[in-house]
Amino acid sequence: MTIIYTPLSEYDVFPDESTMEMVYHEHGDCPMMCRKGQDGKKQIVQILSTDPSHFLDPSLQPGQWLDS
């Protein structure tokens, strides 16, 4: 087993072979990386904010779906 210490996202080190497109999205004042689904919804992959309250908001957790 190997442990990699890096500031990069796990998705940058181990790219996902998913068919969904990765897009930058701002939800209110919270920047994030999302996967764009075919139905127009976006799934949160990574929060890019420096505001700690964004990380504590349960509606902005990775894996949650946003309506566009």
C-alpha positions as CSV (number, residue, x, y, z in Angstrom):
1,M,0.0,0.0,0.0
2,T,1.2,3.5,-0.9
3,I,0.2,6.7,0.7
4,I,0.4,9.8,-1.5
5,Y,0.7,13.2,0.2
6,T,-0.3,15.9,-2.2
7,P,-2.3,19.1,-2.3
8,L,-4.1,17.8,-5.4
9,S,-7.6,16.4,-5.4
10,E,-7.9,12.6,-5.5
11,Y,-9.7,13.1,-8.9
12,D,-6.5,14.8,-10.3
13,V,-4.3,11.9,-9.1
14,F,-6.8,9.1,-10.0
15,P,-9.0,10.5,-12.8
16,D,-12.5,9.1,-13.0
17,E,-13.5,7.3,-16.2
18,S,-17.0,8.6,-15.8
19,T,-18.9,9.9,-18.9
20,M,-20.1,13.0,-17.0
21,E,-18.3,16.2,-17.9
22,M,-16.4,18.1,-15.1
23,V,-17.5,21.8,-14.8
24,Y,-16.7,24.8,-12.6
25,H,-19.8,26.1,-10.8
26,E,-20.6,28.8,-8.3
27,H,-23.6,28.1,-6.1
28,G,-24.3,31.4,-4.5
29,D,-20.9,32.6,-3.4
30,C,-19.4,29.0,-3.1
31,P,-17.1,27.9,-5.9
32,M,-17.0,24.2,-6.6
33,M,-16.2,21.5,-9.2
34,C,-19.1,19.4,-10.3
35,R,-20.0,16.6,-12.7
36,K,-22.6,17.7,-15.2
37,G,-25.3,15.0,-15.8
38,Q,-27.2,14.6,-19.0
39,D,-30.4,15.9,-17.3
40,G,-28.8,19.3,-16.5
41,K,-28.2,18.6,-12.9
42,K,-24.7,18.9,-11.3
43,Q,-23.2,16.6,-8.7
44,I,-20.7,18.3,-6.3
45,V,-17.3,16.8,-6.5
46,Q,-15.1,19.3,-4.6
47,I,-15.7,22.6,-2.7
48,L,-13.1,25.2,-3.8
49,S,-14.1,27.8,-1.2
50,T,-12.0,29.3,1.6
51,D,-15.1,30.0,3.7
52,P,-15.4,27.4,6.5
53,S,-19.2,27.8,6.6
54,H,-19.4,26.3,3.1
55,F,-17.8,23.0,4.3
56,L,-20.3,22.8,7.2
57,D,-23.4,23.3,5.0
58,P,-25.0,19.9,4.5
59,S,-26.5,20.9,1.2
60,L,-23.0,21.6,-0.2
61,Q,-21.4,18.3,0.6
62,P,-19.6,16.2,-2.2
63,G,-22.1,13.8,-3.7
64,Q,-25.1,16.1,-3.4
65,W,-27.0,17.0,-6.6
66,L,-27.7,20.6,-7.5
67,D,-30.5,21.7,-9.9
68,S,-29.3,24.0,-12.6
